[in-house]
Amino acid sequence: MARVLSLFCVLVVALTQTASAHPVPFSFLDIYLSSSGIQVSLVLHDFDVAHDLGISPPERLRDPQILAERAASIHALIRERLHLEADGQNLVPQWGRVEDVSDRQSIRIPMQFPGVRPGKLAVSTVMFPYDPMHQTFVNFYEDGEITRQVILNRFETRTEYITGTRQGALSVIARFVPEGIHHILIGPDHLLFLVGLLLMGGSMRRLLLVVTSFTIAHSVTLSLAALDIFTPSAKIIEPAIALSIVYVGFDNLLVREGRDVRAWIAFAFGFIHGFGFANVLREMDLPRSALGWSLFSFNLGVEIGQMFVVIIVATVLAAVRARSERAGRQVAFAGSILVILAGAYWFVQRAFLTPS
């Protein structure tokens, strides 16, 4: 039992550190091909660029004067890490003015390649090597219409695009299902909420009901927000997610052997977590023409990753209870305390310590 508690403590500490270390480990590369040439828009999070340029705090980077002063350094950073080839020939960009994108805590670097009309365009990048979780979302457009979406990371650093091609639904699914799995596995707050709901154990039917309630609720609000029907501010949603974790921990301690209302808790707070998932999709800045399949695939990936975690945690907890009912109760009690502390930590951080 002591080993289980120790592992749970280590897990909670690691999750809280992960949640506070990096807000959005993504970059966004839009490539527009037309008869007049290629235009590129690269959006980078200020956290990443500031890290590699030694600027602190990161939001200083978005000051217009700092941006102007460090433009050459930013261009040098990109030249080293982003390579475009047209029919096998390296492309040299004409740089536009580096711009502040305050609502995304990012900067935008425009590039132009006038007169370039390739049959095959290759993109290679490892944008921020210091962060192994970093990904670059690449959108290809031809004559204003999106034709392909690709996600590059440390395992897949290069993609090739043949002009005149179009991606089908299966291609979108293949890209965004893994992204949904990846997001839930690196989303410590969502995971800890689920773990908190599982701590008190129960039959497989009961646990499936809890998870299904959470899934239905967050799928609704994920769709509403991703489609821009209703989009609450992240300044409200992120602290609310933290409070949902605190609530689950306290409910475990107060209810104990009383009536099991975890399915209703999962359903109610699932709406809030769905808006949290949607924040990631909004960061991707997906075009409308690709949103339907991307949304479906991302949500499917979230469910797959979620079930993977649920099966592992439920199996471990069931094994502990099978050996000793008393040990099971102790793990549930100690785990609930840690859940409360982690949720409280995230709430304070998000409500009072996160820059506007």
Secondary structure, 3 states (H helix, E strand, C coil): CHHHHHHHHHHHHHHHHHHHHCCCCEEEEEEEEECCEEEEEEEEEHHHHHHHHCCCCHHHHHCHHHHHHCHHHHHHHHHHHEEEEECCEECCCEECCCEEEHHHCEEEEEEEEECCCCCEEEEEECCCCCCCCCEEEEEEEECCEEEEEEEECCCCCEEEEECCCCCCHHHHHHHHHHHHHHHHHCCHHHHHHHHHHHCCCCCHHHHHHHHHHHHHHHHHHHHHHHCCCCCCCHHHHHHHHHHHHHHHHHHHHHHCCCCCCHHHHHHHHHHHHHHHHHHHHHHHCCCHHHHHHHHHHHHHHHHHHHHHHHHHHHHHHHHHHHHCHHHHHHHHHHHHHHHHHHHHHHHHHHHHHCCC
